[in-house]
Amino acid sequence: MPVPRGLVWVTGASSGIGWATAILMARRGWDVAASARNVRALDALMERHEAIRAYPLDVTDSVARVDIYEKIRNDLGPVDVLVNNAGYGIRGSIEETEMHEVRSLFDVNVYAPLALSKLVLPEMRTRRTGRIINVSSVVGRVSLPVNGIYSSSKFALEAMSDAMRMELMPWGVKVILVEPGPIRTNFKAVAEGSSKQRLMDRDSDYAPYYARFIDGAFGSKSTALGAASVADVIRIAAETDRPKSRYPVHPFAQWVPWMAKFLPTPWMDKILGYRLGLTNPAKQP
């Protein structure tokens, strides 16, 4: 049955998909608890609709997570829908990515959604209603070169969501994945900015491939969708009577997993690798 329009908790709400989702859900009649680290952005978000309340949060802070959840629960009541949207990306080859970068990424993209879900699930099961919407990515279905660590985090989120979806069936709690393709947000700029030293290292053996990636080998702004398109899919996942398990958002997010399902792996490796020039032997030093 559809979830009554009660309370939705949106993380990563300071910009992009989270910002658009908070505003759309408020306009649809939901009470919205919006979380992010950027307090000024949250203050600006609250000015957009009276139904939005700001709860600043670093999702990697284990103490703050519990405190903020309890505050939301006391202020607004039980959480009907949790939208795990907070996340970020890093770029670079697996070989050249530092382990501390991997741990930090997984803290935000995997462990935080898990921890937040564990906070809201006991009450959702008791009430026998509720939804967890995890914002994943097309690269959570098909791993792309120079995106391996980010892809790994989204693959983990997808696996976790699949298991939770089955485990929670007896209580009627739904777990839904939203899988954007190229979207016009500051995500790409942040990901490449945080990896700039690696991507711009001309002495790296991967430098030619990084250059082609930066030049838009896997899509450009002209083919990207707006954040509002993802927000509307999240709205559908929250409100529809029988939500799908997965919602790809963008033609790229639809046809690339389809190709990976039916084509032999070596073919997919060549198709995706060709975009970066990886199908040709590396030049001798």
N, C-alpha and C positions, 0 to 999 in steps of 0.2 A: 504494500500500500504506500502511497506517497507520503513523504514526511510533511507534517504541518509546517507552515512558515513560522518557525520559531527562531532559534539562535544559531548562527553560523560563525565559526571561528576561522579566520583567514590569516595564515602566516605569510611573511614576505609581502606585506601589503603596502610598502612604502613607494612602490612604482610598478610599472608594467602590468603583468597579469593579475597580481594580487590587488593592486590599486583598482583596476577595472572591475575585478570581481566584487570587491567590497562595495563599490558604488552601485553596480547592477543589482546585487542582492538586496541592498537597502531600498532601492527603488521598487523592487519586487515585493516589498513588505516584510523582509526579514530583519531581525535585529542582528547587527554585525559587530563582533569583537575583532578588531584589526590589530595585528601584531607585526612588529618589525623593530630593528635596532634604531632606525632613524626617527627620533622623536619629532623633529620639526616637520618631516614629511607626514607623519601620522596626525599631527595637529592640523596640517593643511587638508588632509583627507577628511577629518571630522567636520570641517567646514562645508564639505560637499553634500552632507546629508545628516539630518538629526538622529537617524537610527544607527549611526556609526559611532562606536566607542573605541578609543585607543588604549592599547595595553602593550607598551614598549617591552620588547623581549629579544634577547639573544638566545636563539633556539638551542644553542650548544651548552647553555648554562643549566646544569641539572637542578640546581636549587631554584633558580628563577622560573624554570618551567613549572614546577609545582606551585610556587607562590602565585604566578599569574593565572594558572588554571583555577586555583581556589578563589582568587579575586573575581575572575569572570563568573565562576559558579555562584558566588555570593551576590554579585551585582546584578546578574542578568538571568540566572537560572541555568538549567541543564543545557549542555551543548548538544544540539540536534545534528549538526553537520560540522565536521572538521575538514578544512581544506588545507592540506599540507603542500603549500606552494613555495615556501622558502627554499632557496637553493642557488647554487652558482656553478660555473664551469671553469675548467682550466684546459689549456691547449698544450700540445707537445707530444713527442713520442713517449712511449712507455719507458724506454731506456733512459731518457733524459729528465724525466719527472722525478723530483725529490720525494722521498718517503714522507717527510713532514707535510708536503702539499697534499699527498694522498690521504693522510690521516685527517687533515683539516677538512678536506672535501667530503669525506665519508661522515664526519661528525655532523655536518649540515644536511647533506643530501640523503643519508640513510639512517643514522642513529637518532637524529632529532625527530623525523617523522615516526619512527618506531616508538620513541619515548612519549611523544604527545598522544599517539594512538593508545598507548597503555594507560594514559591518564583518563581518557574519556570513555574507554570501552566498558569498564565495570558498570557505570550508570546506564550506558546504552543497552547493555545486555539485560540489566534489571528492568528497564523500561520496554525492552523488546522493540526498540526502534532506534534509528540513527544511521548516519552514513559517514564514511571516511573517504574523502576524495584525494587521491595522491596525484600530484602533478608530476608526471614522468616526462618522457621525450621519445621521439622516434628512435633515438640512439639507445633507448632502453630495450629496443627490439632488434636493432641491427647496429653493430659496432662500427664506427668509422675511424679510419686512420687519423692520427693527430688529435683524436678525441677519446682515446682508449680509457683513460682514468675516469672522465666524466661518464662515458658509456657504462663503465663497470658499476658506478654508483647507481645509475638508473636501472641497469639489469638487476641489481640487488633489490632496489625498491619494487620492481615488478615482481620478482620472486616472492618477496615478503607479502605483497598485496595479494597475489594469487593464493598463497596459503591462508592468509587471514580471511579472505572471501569465503573459502570453504569451511574454515573452522567456525565462522560466525553464523552460518546458515541456520542452526537451530534456534537462534535468538532473533532472526529477522534483520540483523544489522548488515548493511551493504558496504562493500569495499570496492571502489571504482577507480580506474586509472584513466587519466586524461593525458594524451600523448601528442604534444605539439610538435610540428615541424618548424620550419623557419618562421619566426614571429618578430615583428618590429618592436623590440624593446631595447633597453640598454644592456641586455644579457651578453650579447656578442662582444660589445665594447669592453665590458667588465672582464669577461673571460680572457680576451686577448690582451687587455691591459695588465691583468695580473700575471700573464705569461710572457710579457713583452720582451724581457731580457733573453728568454730562451728562443722565442720566435725570431728575434732580430739578430741572433748570434750568427754572423756570417762564417765563423769558423766551424760551425756545427756540420756534421756530415748530412744532417737532415735539412740544412738551410734551403736547398732548392724546393723541397716539398712544403716547407713552412711558407715559402713565398707564394706558391700556388694556392695554398689554403687561404692565406690572407687576401689574395686577389679574388676570392669568391668561388673556389672550385666546387663547393657544395651548396651554392645558392647565393643570391644577392638580395639587397633591400627591395628591388623591384618585384621579386617573386614572393616576398614575405607577407604574411597576413598581420593585421593589427591585433593588439592585445585583447580588444573587445571580442574578437571571434573566439578566443579561448575562454574568456569570461562567460560568454553565452553558453558554451558547451558545459562548463562547470555548473551553470544555472540549470541546465537541462538535467544533468546528472543528479542534482540535488532535489529537483522537483518532480521528475517523471515517475510514473507509477512503477514501471519495471526498467530500472536503469541497466544499460549494457555494462559488461565487465570492463570494456575498453572503448575509449573515444579518441581515435586519431583526429588531429586537427591540422589539415593541410594535405594537399594531394601527395606531397613527398612522404608524409607520414603514413599514407595509405598504400602507395605502390611499392615503396622500398621493402617493407616487411613482406608484401605479397611476392615480390621477386625473390627474396631470400628463402621463402617457403618452397618455391617450385624450382628454382635454378640450382644446379650443383654449386657447392661452396667455391670451388676454383673459379667458376664463372663470375660469381659475385665478387670474389677477391679482385679479379681483373677489371670488372666494371667500376668498382669503387676506387681501386688503386690507380686506374688510368687517369682519374680526375686530378690526381696529384703528381702524376708522372712516375708512380711507383712500379709500373710494369716493365720499365727499362732498367738494365743493369746500372748500378751506381758507377760513376766515373772513378778511375784509379787516382789515388792521391798524387 
